[in-house]
Structure formats: structure tokens, C-alpha cells
Amino acid sequence: MSAKNVVMKKPGTNHYVCALERNQNGKYTVRIRATFAAGPSDSHGYPSRKAEAPGWSISVYYLASSFNAAMKKLEESLQILQKNEERLRFWGVERTDDPNLAGEMLQEFGLRLDRRHDYPRKVAELQVAREKAVPASMLAPVRRVLADSVAQERAAGQAVLAGD
């Protein structure tokens, strides 16, 4: 996973792009691309005058057996990514000597590094202030978008089968 500088939509916010797909075994694959804001911000969300670390991103995924389990784990995963931003930054930006460090750290949380670059068309996005918990109210629209993406995927699959 390459760390890269990114332009954030709001200063001091972390940006998450979430996608949901079903694999060949019928399990749900939830992918999260987390883009962390540059450097520290003040209490109003504006960059502080201290030297700022550059923004960076990491992509992770996990598998779930049901849609409800996928959504529950999504909420937990977003909280984990928010809470462990500094630990992950150490690997993602500073590049420790052990390239497996982030993978091992993520596995502690039930996540894996996602090395794929392509992303489904239908994704849910949310922004959360650095070092703040992800409010449950922000997840309702994410849940709807991901449910729609799975419904569209299922309908497309049935149309293909009907053509056979």
C-alpha cells in the first residue's frame, strides 16, 4: 500500500470510501479506503500552526457472512481506524523496517490490507473529524448505499442468468 499526499475536502477530517461486494462463495467483502487528514488540527478543525504531517491513505478489507454482520463490522472497523490512526501512520508514512507490520497490526483487528486498485462504481463516503468517534447517525446513509449496491449486483446477476 503506498502512502500518498491527498487533498482533503475539509481540513482536519478523515475521509472513508466504503464498498460492498459478494464473492463467489456468497460472503460479503467490505472494502474501506481510509484517507487520513494532514497533520494536527485545532479544536475547530482547522490545521494548527505546528508542523504538519502529510495526509496519507490505506485500503483494508474484511469478509462477513451476512449483510448485518458486514455492517456491524464496518462500524467497528471505522472506529478502529479512527482510534489507531497514529499507529497506522507510523507504518504507512514512516515506513518501518518490517513491511508486514501494518498487515499484522490490521489482523489484530480482523482486517487485511487491500492491494487492489479498482473499486466498484457504487460506494458510500463519509468524513469524520480526526481523533473523533464515528457517530452511528453517520452510518445510516452508508448502510443504505451499500444495501443498494448489493441489490443492484444481485439484479444484474439474475439478468445474466435469465439470458442463459
TAGIPE-V384878 format. One record per residue. N is the residue number from 1. RES is the residue in one small letter. PSI is psi in whole degrees, 0 to 359 (NA if undefined). NEAR is the number of other ideal C-beta (glycine too) atoms within 8 Angstrom. D_LAST is the distance of its C-alpha to the last C-alpha in Angstrom with 1 decimal. Layout:
# TAGIPE-V384878
n->N res->RES psi->PSI near->NEAR d_last->D_LAST
n->N res->RES psi->PSI near->NEAR d_last->D_LAST
This chain:
# TAGIPE-V384878
n->1 res->m psi->127 near->10 d_last->39.7
n->2 res->s psi->137 near->3 d_last->42.0
n->3 res->a psi->139 near->9 d_last->44.4
n->4 res->k psi->154 near->6 d_last->44.8
n->5 res->n psi->139 near->7 d_last->46.8
n->6 res->v psi->155 near->9 d_last->45.0
n->7 res->v psi->123 near->5 d_last->46.1
n->8 res->m psi->150 near->12 d_last->45.9
n->9 res->k psi->322 near->6 d_last->45.4
n->10 res->k psi->134 near->7 d_last->48.3
n->11 res->p psi->139 near->9 d_last->51.2
n->12 res->g psi->14 near->12 d_last->51.3
n->13 res->t psi->149 near->13 d_last->47.8
n->14 res->n psi->141 near->14 d_last->45.0
n->15 res->h psi->130 near->13 d_last->41.5
n->16 res->y psi->132 near->14 d_last->38.4
n->17 res->v psi->124 near->11 d_last->34.8
n->18 res->c psi->138 near->14 d_last->32.3
n->19 res->a psi->151 near->13 d_last->28.6
n->20 res->l psi->129 near->13 d_last->26.2
n->21 res->e psi->157 near->11 d_last->22.9
n->22 res->r psi->135 near->9 d_last->21.0
n->23 res->n psi->182 near->9 d_last->20.8
n->24 res->q psi->335 near->3 d_last->18.5
n->25 res->n psi->2 near->4 d_last->20.9
n->26 res->g psi->2 near->5 d_last->20.7
n->27 res->k psi->156 near->9 d_last->24.1
n->28 res->y psi->129 near->15 d_last->25.3
n->29 res->t psi->118 near->11 d_last->26.7
n->30 res->v psi->124 near->16 d_last->29.4
n->31 res->r psi->137 near->14 d_last->30.8
n->32 res->i psi->125 near->15 d_last->34.2
n->33 res->r psi->111 near->11 d_last->36.0
n->34 res->a psi->126 near->12 d_last->39.6
n->35 res->t psi->113 near->13 d_last->42.0
n->36 res->f psi->141 near->12 d_last->45.6
n->37 res->a psi->156 near->13 d_last->48.3
n->38 res->a psi->136 near->9 d_last->51.1
n->39 res->g psi->179 near->11 d_last->54.3
n->40 res->p psi->153 near->8 d_last->56.2
n->41 res->s psi->163 near->13 d_last->56.5
n->42 res->d psi->186 near->9 d_last->59.2
n->43 res->s psi->345 near->3 d_last->59.0
n->44 res->h psi->3 near->5 d_last->57.7
n->45 res->g psi->3 near->10 d_last->54.8
n->46 res->y psi->148 near->8 d_last->56.5
n->47 res->p psi->139 near->11 d_last->57.0
n->48 res->s psi->171 near->9 d_last->60.3
n->49 res->r psi->355 near->3 d_last->62.9
n->50 res->k psi->162 near->6 d_last->62.5
n->51 res->a psi->131 near->4 d_last->60.8
n->52 res->e psi->139 near->9 d_last->57.1
n->53 res->a psi->146 near->7 d_last->54.5
n->54 res->p psi->156 near->8 d_last->51.6
n->55 res->g psi->157 near->11 d_last->48.3
n->56 res->w psi->169 near->13 d_last->45.5
n->57 res->s psi->160 near->13 d_last->42.0
n->58 res->i psi->142 near->14 d_last->40.1
n->59 res->s psi->134 near->13 d_last->36.4
n->60 res->v psi->165 near->14 d_last->35.5
n->61 res->y psi->166 near->11 d_last->32.7
n->62 res->y psi->164 near->11 d_last->32.3
n->63 res->l psi->147 near->9 d_last->29.7
n->64 res->a psi->151 near->11 d_last->29.7
n->65 res->s psi->339 near->6 d_last->28.1
n->66 res->s psi->164 near->7 d_last->27.8
n->67 res->f psi->316 near->10 d_last->28.0
n->68 res->n psi->319 near->6 d_last->31.6
n->69 res->a psi->322 near->10 d_last->32.7
n->70 res->a psi->318 near->13 d_last->31.2
n->71 res->m psi->322 near->11 d_last->33.3
n->72 res->k psi->315 near->8 d_last->36.4
n->73 res->k psi->328 near->12 d_last->36.2
n->74 res->l psi->314 near->14 d_last->35.7
n->75 res->e psi->315 near->11 d_last->39.0
n->76 res->e psi->317 near->8 d_last->40.7
n->77 res->s psi->319 near->15 d_last->39.5
n->78 res->l psi->320 near->14 d_last->40.6
n->79 res->q psi->317 near->10 d_last->44.0
n->80 res->i psi->315 near->10 d_last->44.2
n->81 res->l psi->318 near->15 d_last->43.5
n->82 res->q psi->313 near->13 d_last->46.1
n->83 res->k psi->326 near->6 d_last->48.7
n->84 res->n psi->23 near->10 d_last->48.3
n->85 res->e psi->314 near->12 d_last->48.2
n->86 res->e psi->320 near->6 d_last->51.4
n->87 res->r psi->318 near->8 d_last->50.6
n->88 res->l psi->325 near->13 d_last->47.2
n->89 res->r psi->321 near->12 d_last->49.1
n->90 res->f psi->318 near->9 d_last->51.4
n->91 res->w psi->312 near->12 d_last->48.5
n->92 res->g psi->326 near->12 d_last->46.4
n->93 res->v psi->314 near->10 d_last->49.4
n->94 res->e psi->338 near->7 d_last->52.2
n->95 res->r psi->83 near->5 d_last->50.2
n->96 res->t psi->170 near->8 d_last->51.9
n->97 res->d psi->337 near->2 d_last->52.5
n->98 res->d psi->105 near->5 d_last->49.8
n->99 res->p psi->345 near->4 d_last->46.3
n->100 res->n psi->358 near->6 d_last->44.8
n->101 res->l psi->311 near->9 d_last->47.0
n->102 res->a psi->319 near->12 d_last->44.5
n->103 res->g psi->316 near->9 d_last->41.7
n->104 res->e psi->319 near->8 d_last->44.1
n->105 res->m psi->316 near->12 d_last->45.3
n->106 res->l psi->324 near->11 d_last->41.8
n->107 res->q psi->330 near->9 d_last->41.0
n->108 res->e psi->329 near->6 d_last->44.0
n->109 res->f psi->2 near->9 d_last->42.1
n->110 res->g psi->21 near->7 d_last->38.7
n->111 res->l psi->161 near->11 d_last->37.3
n->112 res->r psi->152 near->9 d_last->36.3
n->113 res->l psi->136 near->11 d_last->36.7
n->114 res->d psi->111 near->11 d_last->33.5
n->115 res->r psi->359 near->6 d_last->33.7
n->116 res->r psi->145 near->7 d_last->30.5
n->117 res->h psi->331 near->4 d_last->31.3
n->118 res->d psi->152 near->3 d_last->28.1
n->119 res->y psi->147 near->10 d_last->27.6
n->120 res->p psi->160 near->8 d_last->24.8
n->121 res->r psi->321 near->4 d_last->25.4
n->122 res->k psi->110 near->8 d_last->26.2
n->123 res->v psi->159 near->11 d_last->29.3
n->124 res->a psi->139 near->11 d_last->32.3
n->125 res->e psi->146 near->8 d_last->35.8
n->126 res->l psi->154 near->13 d_last->39.2
n->127 res->q psi->137 near->9 d_last->42.8
n->128 res->v psi->137 near->12 d_last->45.5
n->129 res->a psi->143 near->9 d_last->49.1
n->130 res->r psi->141 near->12 d_last->50.1
n->131 res->e psi->21 near->5 d_last->51.3
n->132 res->k psi->151 near->7 d_last->50.3
n->133 res->a psi->151 near->5 d_last->48.1
n->134 res->v psi->115 near->12 d_last->44.7
n->135 res->p psi->141 near->6 d_last->45.3
n->136 res->a psi->329 near->7 d_last->42.8
n->137 res->s psi->333 near->5 d_last->42.8
n->138 res->m psi->342 near->10 d_last->41.2
n->139 res->l psi->342 near->14 d_last->38.2
n->140 res->a psi->311 near->8 d_last->37.1
n->141 res->p psi->326 near->9 d_last->35.6
n->142 res->v psi->316 near->12 d_last->34.0
n->143 res->r psi->316 near->10 d_last->32.4
n->144 res->r psi->314 near->8 d_last->31.0
n->145 res->v psi->316 near->11 d_last->29.5
n->146 res->l psi->324 near->16 d_last->27.9
n->147 res->a psi->318 near->9 d_last->26.5
n->148 res->d psi->321 near->9 d_last->25.0
n->149 res->s psi->322 near->14 d_last->23.5
n->150 res->v psi->321 near->13 d_last->21.7
n->151 res->a psi->319 near->8 d_last->20.6
n->152 res->q psi->319 near->9 d_last->19.1
n->153 res->e psi->317 near->10 d_last->17.4
n->154 res->r psi->316 near->9 d_last->15.9
n->155 res->a psi->320 near->8 d_last->14.8
n->156 res->a psi->320 near->8 d_last->13.2
n->157 res->g psi->320 near->8 d_last->11.3
n->158 res->q psi->325 near->8 d_last->10.1
n->159 res->a psi->321 near->8 d_last->9.1
n->160 res->v psi->316 near->8 d_last->6.9
n->161 res->l psi->322 near->7 d_last->5.4
n->162 res->a psi->333 near->6 d_last->5.5
n->163 res->g psi->345 near->5 d_last->3.8
n->164 res->d psi->NA near->4 d_last->0.0
